[in-house]
Amino acid sequence: MSRPLEQRVAVVTGGTGGIGTAICRRLAKEGAYVYAADMAKPQGERPDNISYIALDVTSEDSVKAMIAEITANHGQIDVLVNAAGIEIEYTIEDTSLEDWNRIFAINVTGTFLVSKYALPLMRKAGGGSIINFGSYVGFIADPQLAAYCATKGAVHALTRAMACDHGPENIRVNAICPGYIDTPMLQSFFGDSGDIESLKTAVRDVHPMKRYGTPDDVAGLVNWLAGDEAR
């Protein structure tokens, strides 16, 4: 049985996180050779067509080293998923400059750096798909997420600019903007509040479907955007 992403090479930053792991496994299931790029090593076994590659998205040298390894092994990139990201839960008054710079370095500069150095390998492949991770809070805002909201708004603007610049090269650029997804990051958001169950219910009920999203839900959308049906 043919698989839609057979012979494609995919890179997933944040590839060992909750959403990243689901994305890697879905793309691999569809036939892609997948690089799970992250600072944290993966847990458990993985299919033969998923390789872990160490990556610090805030370091230009680290990004260049990853691209050099992929160039040597495959010589192309067909799909890039910029899923690496962190969340900081403060107002701007309570956000330190160090935290502000750190979240922008990971969420925004990381997307810029990895995309910048992946583009030549996408051109070599004849085109491809870049999938960035924004958020619904890049359009509206939740309380005490000032820096996170700012980074996601920046990712949305960067995505539009990249789509304009590289669409003529047959390189599609889109952003996925999730709501609340059931991951360790969401559990960290809930914290250890005394009324945590009420908070969980309130957050769940924000969604019309009255449920959280799952990493597999997101992976399904990534898979569609990565393939030819999303042209």
Secondary structure, 3 states (H helix, E strand, C coil): CCCCCCCCEEEEECCCCHHHHHHHHHHHHCCCEEEEEECCCCCCCCCCCEEEEECCCCCHHHHHHHHHHHHHHCCCCCEEEECCCCCCCCCCCCCCHHHHHHHHHHHHHHHHHHHHHHHHHHHHHCCEEEEEECCHHHCCCCCCCHHHHHHHHHHHHHHHHHHHHHHHHCEEEEEECCCCECCHHHHHHHCCCCCHHHHHHHHHCCCCCCCCECHHHHHHHHHHHHCHHHC
